[in-house]
Amino acid sequence: MDGFARSAILLFLALRAGDFVTLAAGMWFVPRYVSPQDIGAVLPLTSFATFLSLPVFAFAMTMMRESAVLAAAGERGKVRSLLAGMFAVAAAAVAAAAAAAFALLPRFLSAMRVGDTAAGTLAAAAAFLGCVAPVYTDALQALKRFKSLAAVEVAGAAVRFAVMFVAMPLRALAGYFAGQAALPLFRMAASVIALRRDLAVPAKPYWDRTAARRVAATFAAVLAYQAAPMAAALVEQCVLRDSLPGVDSAGYYMASRFSDFLHCLTFPLLLVMFPYTAGAASGGASTRTYVLRCSATALFAAAAMAAVYRLWGGGLMALMPHGEEYAAYAGYMPHLVAITVLTTCQVFYTNAEVSAGRFGFLRWLIPLHVAYPLALLARASAGGLGIGELLAWFGAASALRFAFAAAAVWRDGKRRSV
């Protein structure tokens, strides 16, 4: 078993604790304590706050690529200088993003029919902290400190569960987002402790004009890469919340939690794949094998999951608190799994390209993510948009992006075989 597979299995096992809490939140805490009128607001509120914190997220991904390349070259001293600079910039970015969020949040809460202002504030805080935390955890990932990363994830899951367990019975929606904020706070603190050995090495100069220009160019490309899908996801969630009655948007939320099981498998693959593809690309090797391995695993798991939901989806839905009220929506589970896996395979490819410092895929990714939300908004403005048609829109967009990514992988393989 090679190092990639061992690391992926280690993180897979460790992240199951985090997945347990995520699934407990989505499938037990939320339906038990949050009213059906508010359940449908969870996803658009999360998407809105995450979109506003996009610059921080893009910066974290940029720094992960830089530190992965340096770590692959054995430049630990330069990694220390890089981390010191990125921590300072991340703090400034959070302050700017938070100011924008708190200015825009009240109007968005009103549009999404959310009366709990505290929930909106905590959602924004959770999103910002969630985007800052990768600045720290990605450093562990880039340095291939997967054992430390696994320990951080397991302990962080316990902290998040404890906060939700205590807070949600007191104030449901605000308590949910308080738990969301607690996890990245813990990740940041624990990662600093885990990184102390790496930060103790003598620093070597890293930041010069050439490095600054390279980081700025990469940041702009990553920002464009992340902005397009985040904006599309925000439009999807807002259209869903605005077009559907409260019970239908709640039913969609409940059914979509089951497709999240797929992330239990794919998220560890993404975490491990990035430093390996960055290292392969820096050495002139192809990243295609990693993309194909991860995509094949995800597609196999999704096929099995969709079959289970097709046969027993209604029974599984009934196991959730108040699940019998949403049994009519169980038929959407296989469709949501298909949408999720197609999007995930595209992300495997585009993340591998980002790790290699190649951004040619933006030529098709951005136009697709601009045209699709505009078309969806135009259709929604005409009215009469139900869950079935919405899922058809979501699925068509995911299939199109998957097709472009698959074509790019095929062209890469054909070019290397010549």
Contacts in CASP RR format, 6 or more apart in sequence:
PFRMAT RR
TARGET T0000
AUTHOR 0000-0000-0000
METHOD contacts of the structure
MODEL  1
MDGFARSAILLFLALRAGDFVTLAAGMWFVPRYVSPQDIGAVLPLTSFAT
FLSLPVFAFAMTMMRESAVLAAAGERGKVRSLLAGMFAVAAAAVAAAAAA
AFALLPRFLSAMRVGDTAAGTLAAAAAFLGCVAPVYTDALQALKRFKSLA
AVEVAGAAVRFAVMFVAMPLRALAGYFAGQAALPLFRMAASVIALRRDLA
VPAKPYWDRTAARRVAATFAAVLAYQAAPMAAALVEQCVLRDSLPGVDSA
GYYMASRFSDFLHCLTFPLLLVMFPYTAGAASGGASTRTYVLRCSATALF
AAAAMAAVYRLWGGGLMALMPHGEEYAAYAGYMPHLVAITVLTTCQVFYT
NAEVSAGRFGFLRWLIPLHVAYPLALLARASAGGLGIGELLAWFGAASAL
RFAFAAAAVWRDGKRRSV
4 272 0 8 1.000
4 273 0 8 1.000
4 276 0 8 1.000
4 290 0 8 1.000
7 144 0 8 1.000
7 146 0 8 1.000
7 272 0 8 1.000
8 268 0 8 1.000
8 269 0 8 1.000
8 272 0 8 1.000
10 146 0 8 1.000
10 147 0 8 1.000
10 150 0 8 1.000
11 146 0 8 1.000
11 149 0 8 1.000
11 150 0 8 1.000
11 153 0 8 1.000
11 268 0 8 1.000
11 271 0 8 1.000
11 272 0 8 1.000
12 264 0 8 1.000
12 265 0 8 1.000
12 268 0 8 1.000
13 150 0 8 1.000
14 149 0 8 1.000
14 150 0 8 1.000
14 151 0 8 1.000
14 153 0 8 1.000
14 154 0 8 1.000
15 150 0 8 1.000
15 153 0 8 1.000
15 264 0 8 1.000
15 267 0 8 1.000
15 268 0 8 1.000
16 264 0 8 1.000
17 153 0 8 1.000
17 154 0 8 1.000
17 157 0 8 1.000
17 158 0 8 1.000
18 153 0 8 1.000
18 154 0 8 1.000
18 156 0 8 1.000
18 157 0 8 1.000
18 160 0 8 1.000
19 263 0 8 1.000
19 264 0 8 1.000
20 157 0 8 1.000
20 161 0 8 1.000
21 157 0 8 1.000
21 158 0 8 1.000
21 160 0 8 1.000
21 161 0 8 1.000
21 164 0 8 1.000
22 260 0 8 1.000
23 257 0 8 1.000
23 260 0 8 1.000
23 261 0 8 1.000
24 161 0 8 1.000
24 164 0 8 1.000
25 164 0 8 1.000
25 176 0 8 1.000
26 257 0 8 1.000
26 260 0 8 1.000
27 254 0 8 1.000
27 257 0 8 1.000
27 320 0 8 1.000
28 320 0 8 1.000
28 321 0 8 1.000
29 164 0 8 1.000
29 168 0 8 1.000
29 176 0 8 1.000
30 39 0 8 1.000
30 42 0 8 1.000
30 172 0 8 1.000
30 176 0 8 1.000
30 253 0 8 1.000
31 39 0 8 1.000
31 254 0 8 1.000
31 320 0 8 1.000
31 321 0 8 1.000
31 322 0 8 1.000
31 323 0 8 1.000
32 321 0 8 1.000
32 322 0 8 1.000
33 168 0 8 1.000
33 169 0 8 1.000
33 172 0 8 1.000
33 176 0 8 1.000
34 42 0 8 1.000
34 172 0 8 1.000
34 173 0 8 1.000
34 176 0 8 1.000
35 172 0 8 1.000
36 246 0 8 1.000
36 247 0 8 1.000
36 250 0 8 1.000
36 322 0 8 1.000
36 325 0 8 1.000
37 113 0 8 1.000
37 246 0 8 1.000
37 250 0 8 1.000
38 114 0 8 1.000
38 116 0 8 1.000
38 172 0 8 1.000
38 173 0 8 1.000
39 249 0 8 1.000
39 250 0 8 1.000
39 251 0 8 1.000
39 253 0 8 1.000
39 254 0 8 1.000
40 241 0 8 1.000
40 246 0 8 1.000
40 249 0 8 1.000
40 250 0 8 1.000
40 251 0 8 1.000
40 252 0 8 1.000
40 253 0 8 1.000
41 112 0 8 1.000
41 113 0 8 1.000
41 114 0 8 1.000
41 173 0 8 1.000
41 241 0 8 1.000
41 249 0 8 1.000
42 173 0 8 1.000
42 176 0 8 1.000
42 253 0 8 1.000
43 237 0 8 1.000
43 240 0 8 1.000
43 241 0 8 1.000
43 253 0 8 1.000
43 256 0 8 1.000
44 112 0 8 1.000
44 234 0 8 1.000
44 237 0 8 1.000
44 238 0 8 1.000
44 240 0 8 1.000
44 241 0 8 1.000
45 108 0 8 1.000
45 109 0 8 1.000
45 112 0 8 1.000
45 114 0 8 1.000
45 119 0 8 1.000
45 120 0 8 1.000
45 123 0 8 1.000
46 123 0 8 1.000
46 126 0 8 1.000
46 127 0 8 1.000
46 180 0 8 1.000
47 230 0 8 1.000
47 233 0 8 1.000
47 234 0 8 1.000
47 236 0 8 1.000
47 237 0 8 1.000
47 238 0 8 1.000
48 108 0 8 1.000
48 112 0 8 1.000
48 123 0 8 1.000
48 234 0 8 1.000
48 238 0 8 1.000
49 101 0 8 1.000
49 120 0 8 1.000
49 123 0 8 1.000
49 124 0 8 1.000
49 126 0 8 1.000
49 127 0 8 1.000
49 128 0 8 1.000
50 57 0 8 1.000
50 127 0 8 1.000
50 131 0 8 1.000
50 230 0 8 1.000
51 230 0 8 1.000
51 231 0 8 1.000
51 233 0 8 1.000
51 234 0 8 1.000
52 97 0 8 1.000
52 100 0 8 1.000
52 101 0 8 1.000
52 104 0 8 1.000
52 124 0 8 1.000
52 127 0 8 1.000
52 128 0 8 1.000
53 94 0 8 1.000
53 97 0 8 1.000
53 101 0 8 1.000
53 124 0 8 1.000
53 127 0 8 1.000
53 128 0 8 1.000
53 130 0 8 1.000
53 131 0 8 1.000
54 131 0 8 1.000
54 223 0 8 1.000
54 226 0 8 1.000
54 227 0 8 1.000
54 230 0 8 1.000
55 93 0 8 1.000
55 96 0 8 1.000
55 97 0 8 1.000
55 223 0 8 1.000
56 90 0 8 1.000
56 93 0 8 1.000
56 94 0 8 1.000
56 97 0 8 1.000
56 128 0 8 1.000
56 131 0 8 1.000
56 132 0 8 1.000
56 135 0 8 1.000
57 131 0 8 1.000
57 134 0 8 1.000
57 226 0 8 1.000
58 219 0 8 1.000
58 222 0 8 1.000
58 223 0 8 1.000
58 225 0 8 1.000
58 226 0 8 1.000
58 227 0 8 1.000
59 86 0 8 1.000
59 89 0 8 1.000
59 90 0 8 1.000
59 93 0 8 1.000
59 135 0 8 1.000
59 219 0 8 1.000
60 90 0 8 1.000
60 131 0 8 1.000
60 132 0 8 1.000
60 134 0 8 1.000
60 135 0 8 1.000
60 138 0 8 1.000
61 134 0 8 1.000
61 138 0 8 1.000
61 222 0 8 1.000
61 226 0 8 1.000
61 354 0 8 1.000
62 215 0 8 1.000
62 218 0 8 1.000
62 219 0 8 1.000
62 222 0 8 1.000
63 82 0 8 1.000
63 83 0 8 1.000
63 86 0 8 1.000
63 135 0 8 1.000
63 138 0 8 1.000
63 139 0 8 1.000
63 215 0 8 1.000
64 134 0 8 1.000
64 138 0 8 1.000
64 139 0 8 1.000
64 141 0 8 1.000
64 142 0 8 1.000
64 274 0 8 1.000
65 218 0 8 1.000
65 222 0 8 1.000
65 274 0 8 1.000
65 278 0 8 1.000
65 354 0 8 1.000
65 355 0 8 1.000
65 357 0 8 1.000
66 82 0 8 1.000
66 215 0 8 1.000
66 218 0 8 1.000
67 79 0 8 1.000
67 82 0 8 1.000
67 83 0 8 1.000
67 138 0 8 1.000
67 139 0 8 1.000
67 142 0 8 1.000
67 143 0 8 1.000
68 141 0 8 1.000
68 142 0 8 1.000
68 274 0 8 1.000
68 275 0 8 1.000
68 278 0 8 1.000
68 279 0 8 1.000
68 355 0 8 1.000
69 278 0 8 1.000
69 279 0 8 1.000
69 282 0 8 1.000
70 76 0 8 1.000
70 78 0 8 1.000
70 79 0 8 1.000
70 82 0 8 1.000
70 142 0 8 1.000
70 206 0 8 1.000
71 79 0 8 1.000
71 142 0 8 1.000
71 143 0 8 1.000
71 144 0 8 1.000
71 275 0 8 1.000
72 275 0 8 1.000
72 278 0 8 1.000
72 279 0 8 1.000
72 282 0 8 1.000
73 282 0 8 1.000
75 204 0 8 1.000
76 198 0 8 1.000
76 201 0 8 1.000
77 201 0 8 1.000
77 202 0 8 1.000
77 203 0 8 1.000
77 204 0 8 1.000
77 206 0 8 1.000
78 204 0 8 1.000
78 205 0 8 1.000
78 206 0 8 1.000
79 139 0 8 1.000
79 142 0 8 1.000
79 143 0 8 1.000
79 198 0 8 1.000
80 198 0 8 1.000
80 199 0 8 1.000
80 201 0 8 1.000
80 202 0 8 1.000
80 203 0 8 1.000
80 204 0 8 1.000
81 203 0 8 1.000
81 204 0 8 1.000
81 205 0 8 1.000
81 206 0 8 1.000
81 207 0 8 1.000
82 206 0 8 1.000
82 207 0 8 1.000
83 139 0 8 1.000
83 195 0 8 1.000
83 198 0 8 1.000
83 199 0 8 1.000
84 199 0 8 1.000
84 203 0 8 1.000
85 207 0 8 1.000
86 135 0 8 1.000
87 135 0 8 1.000
87 136 0 8 1.000
90 132 0 8 1.000
90 135 0 8 1.000
94 128 0 8 1.000
94 132 0 8 1.000
97 128 0 8 1.000
98 124 0 8 1.000
98 125 0 8 1.000
98 128 0 8 1.000
101 124 0 8 1.000
101 127 0 8 1.000
101 128 0 8 1.000
102 121 0 8 1.000
102 124 0 8 1.000
105 120 0 8 1.000
105 121 0 8 1.000
105 124 0 8 1.000
106 117 0 8 1.000
109 115 0 8 1.000
109 117 0 8 1.000
109 120 0 8 1.000
111 238 0 8 1.000
111 242 0 8 1.000
112 238 0 8 1.000
112 241 0 8 1.000
112 242 0 8 1.000
113 241 0 8 1.000
114 120 0 8 1.000
114 173 0 8 1.000
116 171 0 8 1.000
116 173 0 8 1.000
116 174 0 8 1.000
118 171 0 8 1.000
118 174 0 8 1.000
119 173 0 8 1.000
119 174 0 8 1.000
119 175 0 8 1.000
119 176 0 8 1.000
119 177 0 8 1.000
120 174 0 8 1.000
120 177 0 8 1.000
122 174 0 8 1.000
122 175 0 8 1.000
122 177 0 8 1.000
122 178 0 8 1.000
122 180 0 8 1.000
122 181 0 8 1.000
123 177 0 8 1.000
123 180 0 8 1.000
125 177 0 8 1.000
125 181 0 8 1.000
126 177 0 8 1.000
126 178 0 8 1.000
126 179 0 8 1.000
126 180 0 8 1.000
126 181 0 8 1.000
126 184 0 8 1.000
129 181 0 8 1.000
129 184 0 8 1.000
129 185 0 8 1.000
129 188 0 8 1.000
130 183 0 8 1.000
130 184 0 8 1.000
130 187 0 8 1.000
132 184 0 8 1.000
132 188 0 8 1.000
133 183 0 8 1.000
133 184 0 8 1.000
133 185 0 8 1.000
133 187 0 8 1.000
133 188 0 8 1.000
133 191 0 8 1.000
136 187 0 8 1.000
136 188 0 8 1.000
136 191 0 8 1.000
136 192 0 8 1.000
136 195 0 8 1.000
137 149 0 8 1.000
137 152 0 8 1.000
137 187 0 8 1.000
137 191 0 8 1.000
139 191 0 8 1.000
139 195 0 8 1.000
139 198 0 8 1.000
140 146 0 8 1.000
140 148 0 8 1.000
140 149 0 8 1.000
140 152 0 8 1.000
140 191 0 8 1.000
140 194 0 8 1.000
140 195 0 8 1.000
141 149 0 8 1.000
141 271 0 8 1.000
141 274 0 8 1.000
141 275 0 8 1.000
142 274 0 8 1.000
142 275 0 8 1.000
142 278 0 8 1.000
143 198 0 8 1.000
143 275 0 8 1.000
144 275 0 8 1.000
145 194 0 8 1.000
145 195 0 8 1.000
145 198 0 8 1.000
146 272 0 8 1.000
148 191 0 8 1.000
148 194 0 8 1.000
149 194 0 8 1.000
149 271 0 8 1.000
151 190 0 8 1.000
151 194 0 8 1.000
152 186 0 8 1.000
152 187 0 8 1.000
152 190 0 8 1.000
152 191 0 8 1.000
152 194 0 8 1.000
153 187 0 8 1.000
155 186 0 8 1.000
155 190 0 8 1.000
156 183 0 8 1.000
156 186 0 8 1.000
156 187 0 8 1.000
156 190 0 8 1.000
157 183 0 8 1.000
159 182 0 8 1.000
159 183 0 8 1.000
159 186 0 8 1.000
160 179 0 8 1.000
160 180 0 8 1.000
160 182 0 8 1.000
160 183 0 8 1.000
160 186 0 8 1.000
163 175 0 8 1.000
163 178 0 8 1.000
163 179 0 8 1.000
163 182 0 8 1.000
164 175 0 8 1.000
164 176 0 8 1.000
164 178 0 8 1.000
164 179 0 8 1.000
167 174 0 8 1.000
167 175 0 8 1.000
167 176 0 8 1.000
167 178 0 8 1.000
167 179 0 8 1.000
168 175 0 8 1.000
168 176 0 8 1.000
218 357 0 8 1.000
221 354 0 8 1.000
221 357 0 8 1.000
221 359 0 8 1.000
221 362 0 8 1.000
222 354 0 8 1.000
224 359 0 8 1.000
224 362 0 8 1.000
224 366 0 8 1.000
225 350 0 8 1.000
225 354 0 8 1.000
225 359 0 8 1.000
225 362 0 8 1.000
225 365 0 8 1.000
228 365 0 8 1.000
228 366 0 8 1.000
228 368 0 8 1.000
228 369 0 8 1.000
228 370 0 8 1.000
229 365 0 8 1.000
229 369 0 8 1.000
231 369 0 8 1.000
231 373 0 8 1.000
232 369 0 8 1.000
232 372 0 8 1.000
232 373 0 8 1.000
232 397 0 8 1.000
235 373 0 8 1.000
235 376 0 8 1.000
235 377 0 8 1.000
236 373 0 8 1.000
236 376 0 8 1.000
236 390 0 8 1.000
236 394 0 8 1.000
239 376 0 8 1.000
239 377 0 8 1.000
239 380 0 8 1.000
239 385 0 8 1.000
239 390 0 8 1.000
240 249 0 8 1.000
240 252 0 8 1.000
240 390 0 8 1.000
241 249 0 8 1.000
242 380 0 8 1.000
243 380 0 8 1.000
243 383 0 8 1.000
243 384 0 8 1.000
243 385 0 8 1.000
243 386 0 8 1.000
243 390 0 8 1.000
244 252 0 8 1.000
244 385 0 8 1.000
244 386 0 8 1.000
244 387 0 8 1.000
244 390 0 8 1.000
248 386 0 8 1.000
248 387 0 8 1.000
250 326 0 8 1.000
251 326 0 8 1.000
251 329 0 8 1.000
252 329 0 8 1.000
252 332 0 8 1.000
252 387 0 8 1.000
252 390 0 8 1.000
254 317 0 8 1.000
254 320 0 8 1.000
254 323 0 8 1.000
254 326 0 8 1.000
254 329 0 8 1.000
255 317 0 8 1.000
255 326 0 8 1.000
255 329 0 8 1.000
255 330 0 8 1.000
255 331 0 8 1.000
255 332 0 8 1.000
255 333 0 8 1.000
255 336 0 8 1.000
256 336 0 8 1.000
258 309 0 8 1.000
258 313 0 8 1.000
258 316 0 8 1.000
258 317 0 8 1.000
258 333 0 8 1.000
258 336 0 8 1.000
258 337 0 8 1.000
259 333 0 8 1.000
259 336 0 8 1.000
259 337 0 8 1.000
259 339 0 8 1.000
259 340 0 8 1.000
260 340 0 8 1.000
261 305 0 8 1.000
262 298 0 8 1.000
262 301 0 8 1.000
262 302 0 8 1.000
262 305 0 8 1.000
262 337 0 8 1.000
262 340 0 8 1.000
262 341 0 8 1.000
262 344 0 8 1.000
263 340 0 8 1.000
263 344 0 8 1.000
265 297 0 8 1.000
265 298 0 8 1.000
265 301 0 8 1.000
266 294 0 8 1.000
266 298 0 8 1.000
266 344 0 8 1.000
266 348 0 8 1.000
269 294 0 8 1.000
269 297 0 8 1.000
269 298 0 8 1.000
269 348 0 8 1.000
270 294 0 8 1.000
270 347 0 8 1.000
270 348 0 8 1.000
270 351 0 8 1.000
273 290 0 8 1.000
273 291 0 8 1.000
273 294 0 8 1.000
273 348 0 8 1.000
273 351 0 8 1.000
273 352 0 8 1.000
273 355 0 8 1.000
274 351 0 8 1.000
274 352 0 8 1.000
274 355 0 8 1.000
275 355 0 8 1.000
276 290 0 8 1.000
277 287 0 8 1.000
277 290 0 8 1.000
277 291 0 8 1.000
277 351 0 8 1.000
277 352 0 8 1.000
277 355 0 8 1.000
277 356 0 8 1.000
278 355 0 8 1.000
278 356 0 8 1.000
279 285 0 8 1.000
279 355 0 8 1.000
280 286 0 8 1.000
280 287 0 8 1.000
280 290 0 8 1.000
280 356 0 8 1.000
281 287 0 8 1.000
281 355 0 8 1.000
281 356 0 8 1.000
281 357 0 8 1.000
281 358 0 8 1.000
282 356 0 8 1.000
286 412 0 8 1.000
286 413 0 8 1.000
286 416 0 8 1.000
287 352 0 8 1.000
287 353 0 8 1.000
287 355 0 8 1.000
287 356 0 8 1.000
288 409 0 8 1.000
288 412 0 8 1.000
288 413 0 8 1.000
288 416 0 8 1.000
290 348 0 8 1.000
290 352 0 8 1.000
291 348 0 8 1.000
291 349 0 8 1.000
291 352 0 8 1.000
291 409 0 8 1.000
292 409 0 8 1.000
294 348 0 8 1.000
295 345 0 8 1.000
295 348 0 8 1.000
295 349 0 8 1.000
298 341 0 8 1.000
298 344 0 8 1.000
298 345 0 8 1.000
298 348 0 8 1.000
299 341 0 8 1.000
299 345 0 8 1.000
301 341 0 8 1.000
302 337 0 8 1.000
302 338 0 8 1.000
302 340 0 8 1.000
302 341 0 8 1.000
305 337 0 8 1.000
306 333 0 8 1.000
306 334 0 8 1.000
306 337 0 8 1.000
306 338 0 8 1.000
307 334 0 8 1.000
309 316 0 8 1.000
309 330 0 8 1.000
309 331 0 8 1.000
309 333 0 8 1.000
309 334 0 8 1.000
309 337 0 8 1.000
310 331 0 8 1.000
310 333 0 8 1.000
310 334 0 8 1.000
313 330 0 8 1.000
313 331 0 8 1.000
313 333 0 8 1.000
314 327 0 8 1.000
314 330 0 8 1.000
314 331 0 8 1.000
315 327 0 8 1.000
315 330 0 8 1.000
316 330 0 8 1.000
317 323 0 8 1.000
317 324 0 8 1.000
317 326 0 8 1.000
317 327 0 8 1.000
317 329 0 8 1.000
317 330 0 8 1.000
317 333 0 8 1.000
318 324 0 8 1.000
318 327 0 8 1.000
320 326 0 8 1.000
329 387 0 8 1.000
332 387 0 8 1.000
332 388 0 8 1.000
332 391 0 8 1.000
335 391 0 8 1.000
335 395 0 8 1.000
336 391 0 8 1.000
338 395 0 8 1.000
338 398 0 8 1.000
339 391 0 8 1.000
339 394 0 8 1.000
339 395 0 8 1.000
339 398 0 8 1.000
342 395 0 8 1.000
342 398 0 8 1.000
342 399 0 8 1.000
342 401 0 8 1.000
342 402 0 8 1.000
343 398 0 8 1.000
343 401 0 8 1.000
343 402 0 8 1.000
345 402 0 8 1.000
345 405 0 8 1.000
345 406 0 8 1.000
346 398 0 8 1.000
346 401 0 8 1.000
346 402 0 8 1.000
346 404 0 8 1.000
346 405 0 8 1.000
348 405 0 8 1.000
349 361 0 8 1.000
349 405 0 8 1.000
349 406 0 8 1.000
349 408 0 8 1.000
349 409 0 8 1.000
350 361 0 8 1.000
350 365 0 8 1.000
350 405 0 8 1.000
353 359 0 8 1.000
353 360 0 8 1.000
353 361 0 8 1.000
361 404 0 8 1.000
361 405 0 8 1.000
361 408 0 8 1.000
364 404 0 8 1.000
365 401 0 8 1.000
365 404 0 8 1.000
368 397 0 8 1.000
368 400 0 8 1.000
368 401 0 8 1.000
368 404 0 8 1.000
372 393 0 8 1.000
372 397 0 8 1.000
372 400 0 8 1.000
376 393 0 8 1.000
379 385 0 8 1.000
379 393 0 8 1.000
END
